[in-house]
Amino acid sequence: MTLEKLRSTKSLKKLSASQLQSLADEIREFLIHSISATGGHLASNLGVVELTLALHAIFQTPQDKIVWDVGHQAYVHKILTGRKAEFANLRKQNGLSGFPKPTESPHDAFGTGHSSTAISAALGLATARDALGLIHKVAAVIGDGSITGGLAYEGLNNAGRAKTDLLVILNDNQMSISKNVGAVARHLNTLRTTQAYLGAKEDMRSALKKLPVIGAPLFSGIEAVRDRLKYAILPGVLFEEMGFKYIGPIDGHDIPALLKTLRQIKNVKGPVLLHTMTTKGKGYDIAEQSPRSYHGVGKFDINTGEPISATGSPSYTDVFAKALLRKASRDEKVVAVTAAMADGVGLSRFKERFPKRFYDVGIAEGHAVTFAAGLAAGGLKPVVAVYSSFLQRAYDQIVHDVAVQNLPVVFAIDHAGAVAGDGETHQGIYDIAFLSHIPNMTILAPSTGKELTEMLDYAFSLNAPVAIRYPKDDAPEDIPLNPSLHNNINFQYGKKIAIVSVGAMLPTARAVADILEEKGHAPALFNAGILKPICEHLMKKLEKYDYVFTIEDGIKIGGFGERLKSTHTFAFPDIFPQTGTREELFTRHHMDAISIVKKILEATTNGKQKKA
């Protein structure tokens, strides 16, 4: 059986362990070549090839349910369930999603784009199965990074208490996006040492059984004592005490061991936790050596591992990283907090230079925010650097632990606005709306790298909660006549039409203004860098215009334009934007320059939407 001839997962059940290993080698080669051409999550998927093959050889989807956490490790699952041909369009517009998606395939039991959710979701699926009198199996595959999240333990606690049949597989590769940290990671490190312990048991068994008459009884007595001691001292007790039968750890790349173990535990009653150990980046030496760098990649050269499409221009993330380093070098109270995303949010250099002022709390955004609130209450100046879509997970903590107490926590919100490639679960278009109605919160949106640097200084000066949002994109160079941070000064004056640009949408807004100028109109262009509180100076200036149009990289409902009460807001509608580049997403939702100009001309020519 070759990968090309594989038609369904049912075929896997007929293959021997050696044939499955050959298939695993093919899958790895396919993943490396395919992702090098499209970009995507590489290292995590290389690490779960054998585990995924074994799961599909023992279980039968879509009847049996497998929930992947985080979903970016489900590429092999997608290959095996009939979607190999679609990998050429992975993470592209109208292409294959980079995460499990039930609308894409019935083999995807649950949509998972964020972490720590799989156990709770799988427990829900298992409970529904029992309530309906069905008999299929339910399994959750969760990484050792994801299991640091509090929701994972809420799921474990309730699954153990429910006593329903459920398999949780801990895929332990010692890495999330950044290296795992904290007590849970140390707990798992201890668990990894038990293999040597169990091997010593077998050596002792062989030696004692060679003794005539007393050997076997002596071993049995020692074994009974050993079992009591093991239960008392081995960290597997954590899961046992939560109501799970703990199995492992076993080698997650050993197909015979995986098959044997999964067969044995498939029909075990009650909740079971299988601990597997895998290597992130397995089979591609460059990714094995730098698993963090190859967690999520763009197009790259297979031989060197070097990115192909890098622009060389600094990104907003790069600008933030440098600005924070400068600020921290001048003020020893400045500290940085991340939730397992040091590389992604630009804090790696901060960690190297100020290791005692850097805090990686693992995949636990809620804790990160409340922890930062405590740091601020204690007299430090914390910056929480986080992706926009992940900040949603900490909304309650932002409200109750930061804003109610008016604590000086700075939120550096990366990946704000439209996000290329990762689809609806990672879009950062909601932060303006969900932060705007929180009292005491100031929201800033830079349009250039220089503005981002200025805004970081301004944020620290306010001594209050501040959010600075910026996209996953290159930061434009400084623009002539760049408006003052405190005054929303316009770039050009007009008499009838005013265009208000929000943050990173400034290049689009300028293109719109230029086109309108060519068509005989003279629009005024304003740059709204401060989104909350809305600048009174800006409001007064806009009063003299007949038409006001806002352009923002966020959702329309509850966004800046609605609060400004512009005559028309160009923003995302009430949807979850799908996969595509930023430009494709803007065009699809009529937020590109041509579409905006057309709408403005229609409105002004027909006299529609004129201010009262």
Secondary structure, 3 states (H helix, E strand, C coil): CCCCCCCCHHHHHHCCHHHHHHHHHHHHHHHHHHHHHHCEECHHHHCCHHHHHHHHHHCCCCCCEEEEECHHHCHHHHHHHHHHHHHHHCCCCCCCCCCCCCCCCCCCCCCCCCCCCHHHHHHHHHHHHHHCCCCCCEEEEEECCHHHCHHHHHHHHHHHHHCCCEEEEEEECCECCCECCCHHHHHHHHHHCHHHHHHHHHHHHHHHHCCCCCHHHHHHHHHHHHHHHHHHHCCCHHHHHCCCEEEEEEECCCHHHHHHHHHHHCCCCCEEEEEEECCCCCCCHHHHHCCCCCCEECCECCCCCCECCCCCCCEHHHHHHHHHHHHHHHCCCEEEEECCCCCCCCCHHHHHHCHHHEEECCCCHHHHHHHHHHHHHCCCEEEEEEEHHHHHHHHHHHHHHHHCCCCCCEEEEECCECCCCCCHHHCECCHHHHHHCCCCCEEECCCCHHHHHHHHHHHHHHCCCEEEECCCCECCCCCCCCCCCCCCCCCECCCCEEEEEEHHHHHHHHHHHHHHHHCCCCCEEEEECEEECCCHHHHHHHCCCCEEEEEEEEECCCCHHHHHCCCEEEEECCCCCCCCCHHHHHHHCCCCHHHHHHHHHHHHHHCCCCCC
